[in-house]
């Protein structure tokens, strides 16, 4: 990993793509390539492409992905945040690096990593129907007064739109916490790295300070980032959500997808590594 401060701001992901494509003359791009383990004098060509949130199956080849790849699996496990695909040529060897980009201001708070309906996570991670139903009560997808579980031995006495983890029966909340504890590595990997041809190899966090007109950046191997954010206990947070190390699992709320599960983290925490 490595970090520095650059004068001016990287206004958007396209700016970072331009820096990589101008790597011969761009100091930051050269530093990033060196952090990734490349010797500049050995490089023949570097081509950067911004990967959109949604990719057509017919466009897979453009992003250097084999056309026979499982399109459903590929898009399901692609990270929804902005990504850059680097196609690096060293002699006759071509290497591909995927970079997940997180942009933040100097006073930034949480940043969404991943959000999906409960059913999507159940398909990914295989938790049972009991956990799925309680998580739907947690997100508000299922209203408490519409569920058979509402009449069970619960702490709730008044109808409400959702049920927090600390309001569920103890055996249920412990079961949910136990699931995420036992499957912590899988969960952290899927929400930060993803799977397949569009999984992230690196995470680049940029933090812009408007007062100094400077951008601090840090580029970290995705496995280092996963280890960093995954450290700590799996517990019920004071607000009745779930803390998985340094990652928070909560109800999405708002629009769109108000009843999805949402994973959030502080991207600027990486500067404390």
C-alpha positions as a Markdown table, in Angstrom:
| # | Residue | x | y | z |
|---|---|---|---|---|
| 1 | Unk | 0.0 | 0.0 | 0.0 |
| 2 | Unk | 1.0 | 3.6 | -0.3 |
| 3 | Unk | -0.3 | 7.1 | 0.3 |
| 4 | Unk | 0.5 | 10.7 | -0.6 |
| 5 | Unk | -1.1 | 14.1 | -1.1 |
| 6 | Unk | -1.5 | 15.8 | -4.5 |
| 7 | Unk | -2.2 | 19.4 | -5.3 |
| 8 | Unk | -5.7 | 20.0 | -6.7 |
| 9 | Unk | -8.6 | 17.5 | -6.8 |
| 10 | Unk | -9.5 | 14.4 | -8.7 |
| 11 | Unk | -13.0 | 15.6 | -9.6 |
| 12 | Unk | -14.4 | 12.2 | -10.6 |
| 13 | Unk | -13.4 | 8.7 | -11.6 |
| 14 | Unk | -12.8 | 9.8 | -15.2 |
| 15 | Unk | -9.9 | 12.0 | -14.0 |
| 16 | Unk | -8.3 | 8.9 | -12.5 |
| 17 | Unk | -8.7 | 7.0 | -15.7 |
| 18 | Unk | -7.0 | 9.9 | -17.6 |
| 19 | Unk | -4.1 | 9.9 | -15.1 |
| 20 | Unk | -3.5 | 6.2 | -15.7 |
| 21 | Unk | -3.8 | 6.6 | -19.5 |
| 22 | Unk | -1.2 | 9.5 | -19.2 |
| 23 | Unk | 1.0 | 7.4 | -16.9 |
| 24 | Unk | 4.2 | 8.3 | -18.8 |
| 25 | Unk | 3.8 | 11.9 | -17.6 |
| 26 | Unk | 1.7 | 11.7 | -14.5 |
| 27 | Unk | 3.4 | 11.4 | -11.2 |
| 28 | Unk | 0.4 | 9.9 | -9.2 |
| 29 | Unk | -0.2 | 7.3 | -11.9 |
| 30 | Unk | 3.4 | 6.3 | -11.7 |
| 31 | Unk | 3.3 | 6.0 | -7.9 |
| 32 | Unk | 0.1 | 3.9 | -8.2 |
| 33 | Unk | 1.7 | 1.5 | -10.7 |
| 34 | Unk | 4.8 | 1.2 | -8.5 |
| 35 | Unk | 2.7 | 0.4 | -5.4 |
| 36 | Unk | 1.0 | -2.3 | -7.4 |
| 37 | Unk | 4.4 | -3.8 | -8.0 |
| 38 | Unk | 5.3 | -2.7 | -11.5 |
| 39 | Unk | 8.7 | -1.4 | -12.6 |
| 40 | Unk | 8.0 | 1.6 | -14.9 |
| 41 | Unk | 10.9 | 0.9 | -17.1 |
| 42 | Unk | 9.4 | -2.5 | -17.9 |
| 43 | Unk | 6.0 | -1.3 | -18.9 |
| 44 | Unk | 5.1 | -1.2 | -22.6 |
| 45 | Unk | 1.5 | 0.1 | -22.3 |
| 46 | Unk | -1.1 | 0.9 | -19.7 |
| 47 | Unk | -4.8 | 1.2 | -20.7 |
| 48 | Unk | -7.4 | 2.3 | -18.2 |
| 49 | Unk | -11.2 | 1.9 | -18.7 |
| 50 | Unk | -14.0 | 3.0 | -16.3 |
| 51 | Unk | -16.3 | 0.1 | -15.7 |
| 52 | Unk | -20.0 | 1.2 | -15.5 |
| 53 | Unk | -22.4 | 0.0 | -12.9 |
| 54 | Unk | -24.3 | -2.0 | -15.5 |
| 55 | Unk | -22.7 | -3.9 | -18.3 |
| 56 | Unk | -24.4 | -5.4 | -21.4 |
| 57 | Unk | -23.5 | -9.0 | -22.0 |
| 58 | Unk | -22.5 | -8.0 | -25.6 |
| 59 | Unk | -19.9 | -5.6 | -24.2 |
| 60 | Unk | -17.9 | -8.1 | -22.0 |
| 61 | Unk | -15.1 | -8.3 | -24.5 |
| 62 | Unk | -14.6 | -4.5 | -24.3 |
| 63 | Unk | -13.7 | -4.9 | -20.6 |
| 64 | Unk | -11.3 | -7.8 | -21.3 |
| 65 | Unk | -13.7 | -10.4 | -20.0 |
| 66 | Unk | -14.2 | -13.7 | -21.8 |
| 67 | Unk | -17.5 | -13.8 | -23.6 |
| 68 | Unk | -18.2 | -17.3 | -22.2 |
| 69 | Unk | -18.1 | -15.9 | -18.6 |
| 70 | Unk | -21.3 | -16.5 | -16.7 |
| 71 | Unk | -23.0 | -13.1 | -17.2 |
| 72 | Unk | -25.4 | -13.5 | -14.2 |
| 73 | Unk | -22.7 | -14.5 | -11.8 |
| 74 | Unk | -20.4 | -11.8 | -13.1 |
| 75 | Unk | -22.8 | -9.0 | -12.6 |
| 76 | Unk | -24.1 | -10.3 | -9.3 |
| 77 | Unk | -20.7 | -10.2 | -7.7 |
| 78 | Unk | -19.4 | -7.1 | -9.4 |
| 79 | Unk | -18.9 | -4.2 | -7.0 |
| 80 | Unk | -21.5 | -1.5 | -7.6 |
| 81 | Unk | -19.0 | 1.3 | -6.9 |
| 82 | Unk | -16.9 | 2.8 | -9.6 |
| 83 | Unk | -14.1 | 0.6 | -10.8 |
| 84 | Unk | -11.2 | 1.0 | -13.2 |
| 85 | Unk | -9.8 | -1.9 | -15.2 |
| 86 | Unk | -6.1 | -1.6 | -16.0 |
| 87 | Unk | -4.7 | -3.6 | -19.0 |
| 88 | Unk | -1.0 | -3.6 | -18.4 |
| 89 | Unk | 1.4 | -4.8 | -21.1 |
| 90 | Unk | 4.9 | -5.9 | -20.1 |
| 91 | Unk | 6.7 | -7.2 | -23.2 |
| 92 | Unk | 4.3 | -9.7 | -24.6 |
| 93 | Unk | 2.6 | -10.3 | -21.2 |
| 94 | Unk | -0.8 | -8.7 | -20.5 |
| 95 | Unk | -1.9 | -8.3 | -16.9 |
| 96 | Unk | -5.3 | -7.0 | -15.6 |
| 97 | Unk | -5.9 | -5.1 | -12.4 |
| 98 | Unk | -9.3 | -4.0 | -11.1 |
| 99 | Unk | -9.4 | -1.0 | -8.8 |
| 100 | Unk | -12.3 | 0.0 | -6.6 |
| 101 | Unk | -12.5 | 3.7 | -6.1 |
| 102 | Unk | -13.9 | 5.5 | -3.1 |
| 103 | Unk | -14.1 | 9.3 | -3.2 |
| 104 | Unk | -14.6 | 11.3 | 0.0 |
| 105 | Unk | -14.4 | 14.8 | 1.4 |
| 106 | Unk | -12.1 | 15.5 | 4.4 |
| 107 | Unk | -15.1 | 15.5 | 6.7 |
| 108 | Unk | -16.7 | 12.4 | 5.2 |
| 109 | Unk | -18.7 | 9.9 | 7.2 |
| 110 | Unk | -20.0 | 6.6 | 6.1 |
| 111 | Unk | -19.8 | 5.3 | 2.5 |
| 112 | Unk | -22.0 | 2.5 | 1.1 |
| 113 | Unk | -20.2 | -0.6 | 0.1 |
| 114 | Unk | -23.0 | -2.9 | -0.9 |
| 115 | Unk | -26.8 | -3.1 | -0.8 |
| 116 | Unk | -29.3 | -5.8 | -1.9 |
| 117 | Unk | -32.6 | -7.3 | -0.8 |
| 118 | Unk | -32.5 | -9.9 | 1.9 |
| 119 | Unk | -33.3 | -12.6 | -0.7 |
| 120 | Unk | -30.2 | -11.7 | -2.7 |
| 121 | Unk | -27.9 | -12.2 | 0.3 |
| 122 | Unk | -29.7 | -15.4 | 1.3 |
| 123 | Unk | -28.9 | -16.7 | -2.2 |
| 124 | Unk | -25.3 | -15.6 | -1.9 |
| 125 | Unk | -24.6 | -16.9 | 1.6 |
| 126 | Unk | -27.2 | -19.6 | 2.3 |
| 127 | Unk | -28.6 | -18.5 | 5.7 |
| 128 | Unk | -31.8 | -20.3 | 6.6 |
| 129 | Unk | -35.4 | -19.0 | 6.2 |
| 130 | Unk | -35.7 | -18.1 | 9.8 |
| 131 | Unk | -32.8 | -15.7 | 9.6 |
| 132 | Unk | -34.1 | -14.4 | 6.3 |
| 133 | Unk | -37.6 | -13.6 | 7.8 |
| 134 | Unk | -36.2 | -11.8 | 10.8 |
| 135 | Unk | -33.9 | -9.8 | 8.5 |
| 136 | Unk | -37.0 | -8.8 | 6.5 |
| 137 | Unk | -38.6 | -7.6 | 9.7 |
| 138 | Unk | -35.4 | -5.7 | 10.4 |
| 139 | Unk | -35.4 | -3.9 | 7.0 |
| 140 | Unk | -39.2 | -3.3 | 7.1 |
| 141 | Unk | -39.7 | -5.5 | 3.9 |
| 142 | Unk | -42.1 | -7.5 | 6.1 |
| 143 | Unk | -44.2 | -5.4 | 8.5 |
| 144 | Unk | -44.3 | -6.8 | 12.0 |
| 145 | Unk | -48.1 | -7.0 | 12.1 |
| 146 | Unk | -48.0 | -8.9 | 8.8 |
| 147 | Unk | -45.7 | -11.6 | 10.2 |
| 148 | Unk | -46.6 | -14.7 | 12.2 |
| 149 | Unk | -43.4 | -14.0 | 14.2 |
| 150 | Unk | -45.0 | -10.8 | 15.6 |
| 151 | Unk | -46.9 | -12.8 | 18.2 |
| 152 | Unk | -43.9 | -14.7 | 19.5 |
| 153 | Unk | -42.1 | -14.0 | 22.7 |
| 154 | Unk | -40.8 | -10.5 | 21.8 |
| 155 | Unk | -39.9 | -7.3 | 23.6 |
| 156 | Unk | -42.1 | -5.3 | 21.3 |
| 157 | Unk | -45.5 | -4.2 | 22.7 |
| 158 | Unk | -46.6 | -1.6 | 20.1 |
| 159 | Unk | -47.0 | -2.0 | 16.4 |
| 160 | Unk | -44.1 | -0.5 | 14.4 |
| 161 | Unk | -42.6 | -0.5 | 10.9 |
| 162 | Unk | -39.5 | -2.5 | 11.6 |
| 163 | Unk | -37.8 | -4.5 | 14.3 |
| 164 | Unk | -34.2 | -3.8 | 15.5 |
| 165 | Unk | -31.8 | -6.5 | 16.4 |
| 166 | Unk | -31.9 | -5.6 | 20.1 |
| 167 | Unk | -35.7 | -5.9 | 20.0 |
| 168 | Unk | -35.7 | -9.5 | 18.7 |
| 169 | Unk | -35.8 | -12.6 | 21.0 |
| 170 | Unk | -32.4 | -13.2 | 22.4 |
| 171 | Unk | -32.1 | -16.6 | 20.7 |
| 172 | Unk | -32.8 | -15.0 | 17.3 |
| 173 | Unk | -30.4 | -12.1 | 17.6 |
| 174 | Unk | -27.7 | -14.5 | 18.8 |
| 175 | Unk | -28.4 | -16.8 | 15.8 |
| 176 | Unk | -28.0 | -13.9 | 13.4 |
| 177 | Unk | -24.8 | -12.7 | 15.1 |
| 178 | Unk | -23.4 | -16.2 | 15.1 |
| 179 | Unk | -24.1 | -16.6 | 11.3 |
| 180 | Unk | -22.1 | -13.4 | 10.5 |
| 181 | Unk | -19.4 | -14.4 | 12.9 |
| 182 | Unk | -18.9 | -17.8 | 11.3 |
| 183 | Unk | -19.2 | -16.4 | 7.8 |
| 184 | Unk | -17.3 | -13.2 | 8.4 |
| 185 | Unk | -14.5 | -13.9 | 5.8 |
| 186 | Unk | -17.1 | -14.8 | 3.0 |
| 187 | Unk | -19.2 | -11.7 | 3.8 |
| 188 | Unk | -16.3 | -9.3 | 4.0 |
| 189 | Unk | -14.9 | -10.7 | 0.7 |
| 190 | Unk | -18.1 | -10.4 | -1.2 |
| 191 | Unk | -19.0 | -6.9 | -0.1 |
| 192 | Unk | -15.5 | -5.4 | -0.5 |
| 193 | Unk | -13.8 | -7.5 | -3.2 |
| 194 | Unk | -16.6 | -9.3 | -5.1 |
| 195 | Unk | -16.0 | -12.4 | -7.2 |
| 196 | Unk | -15.0 | -13.3 | -10.7 |
| 197 | Unk | -13.6 | -11.2 | -13.5 |
| 198 | Unk | -14.9 | -7.9 | -12.1 |
| 199 | Unk | -13.7 | -8.4 | -8.5 |
| 200 | Unk | -11.5 | -5.7 | -7.0 |
| 201 | Unk | -7.8 | -6.2 | -6.7 |
| 202 | Unk | -7.1 | -2.8 | -5.1 |
| 203 | Unk | -9.0 | -0.1 | -3.4 |
| 204 | Unk | -8.1 | 3.6 | -4.0 |
| 205 | Unk | -9.5 | 6.2 | -1.6 |
| 206 | Unk | -9.2 | 9.9 | -2.4 |
| 207 | Unk | -10.0 | 12.6 | 0.2 |
| 208 | Unk | -10.3 | 16.1 | -1.0 |
| 209 | Unk | -9.7 | 19.1 | 1.3 |
| 210 | Unk | -11.4 | 22.2 | -0.1 |
| 211 | Unk | -9.5 | 24.6 | 2.2 |
| 212 | Unk | -6.0 | 23.5 | 1.0 |
| 213 | Unk | -7.2 | 22.4 | -2.5 |
| 214 | Unk | -5.3 | 19.1 | -1.9 |
| 215 | Unk | -6.3 | 15.5 | -2.4 |
| 216 | Unk | -4.9 | 12.9 | -0.1 |
| 217 | Unk | -5.0 | 9.4 | -1.5 |
| 218 | Unk | -4.2 | 5.9 | -0.4 |
| 219 | Unk | -4.0 | 2.8 | -2.6 |
| 220 | Unk | -4.3 | -0.5 | -0.7 |
| 221 | Unk | -4.3 | -4.2 | -1.8 |
| 222 | Unk | -7.9 | -5.4 | -1.4 |
| 223 | Unk | -6.8 | -8.3 | 0.9 |
| 224 | Unk | -5.1 | -5.8 | 3.3 |
| 225 | Unk | -8.3 | -3.7 | 3.2 |
| 226 | Unk | -10.5 | -6.7 | 4.0 |
| 227 | Unk | -8.3 | -7.7 | 6.9 |
| 228 | Unk | -8.4 | -4.1 | 8.2 |
| 229 | Unk | -12.1 | -3.7 | 8.1 |
| 230 | Unk | -12.9 | -7.2 | 9.2 |
| 231 | Unk | -11.0 | -6.9 | 12.5 |
| 232 | Unk | -13.1 | -6.6 | 15.6 |
| 233 | Unk | -16.1 | -8.3 | 17.1 |
| 234 | Unk | -19.5 | -9.0 | 15.4 |
| 235 | Unk | -22.0 | -7.4 | 17.7 |
| 236 | Unk | -25.3 | -5.6 | 17.9 |
| 237 | Unk | -24.6 | -1.9 | 17.6 |
| 238 | Unk | -26.2 | 0.7 | 20.1 |
| 239 | Unk | -28.8 | 1.5 | 17.4 |
| 240 | Unk | -29.8 | -2.1 | 17.0 |
| 241 | Unk | -28.0 | -2.8 | 13.7 |
| 242 | Unk | -25.0 | -5.1 | 13.3 |
| 243 | Unk | -21.3 | -4.3 | 13.5 |
| 244 | Unk | -19.0 | -6.6 | 11.7 |
| 245 | Unk | -15.6 | -5.4 | 12.7 |
| 246 | Unk | -15.4 | -1.9 | 11.2 |
| 247 | Unk | -18.3 | -2.4 | 8.9 |
| 248 | Unk | -21.9 | -1.6 | 9.7 |
| 249 | Unk | -24.9 | -3.7 | 8.4 |
| 250 | Unk | -28.2 | -1.7 | 8.6 |
| 251 | Unk | -31.4 | -1.1 | 6.9 |
| 252 | Unk | -31.0 | 1.0 | 3.7 |
| 253 | Unk | -33.9 | 3.4 | 4.3 |
| 254 | Unk | -34.7 | 6.3 | 2.0 |
| 255 | Unk | -35.1 | 5.9 | -1.7 |
| 256 | Unk | -34.6 | 3.8 | -3.7 |
| 257 | Unk | -34.7 | 0.4 | -2.2 |
| 258 | Unk | -35.8 | 1.5 | 1.3 |
| 259 | Unk | -36.1 | -2.1 | 2.5 |
| 260 | Unk | -32.8 | -3.5 | 1.4 |
| 261 | Unk | -29.9 | -4.4 | 3.6 |
| 262 | Unk | -26.9 | -2.0 | 3.4 |
| 263 | Unk | -23.3 | -2.4 | 4.3 |
| 264 | Unk | -21.4 | 0.8 | 5.1 |
| 265 | Unk | -17.9 | 1.7 | 6.2 |
| 266 | Unk | -15.6 | 4.7 | 6.7 |
| 267 | Unk | -13.3 | 4.7 | 3.6 |
| 268 | Unk | -11.0 | 7.4 | 5.2 |
| 269 | Unk | -10.2 | 4.9 | 8.1 |
| 270 | Unk | -7.7 | 3.4 | 5.6 |
| 271 | Unk | -5.5 | 6.5 | 6.2 |
| 272 | Unk | -5.0 | 5.2 | 9.7 |
| 273 | Unk | -3.3 | 2.0 | 8.6 |
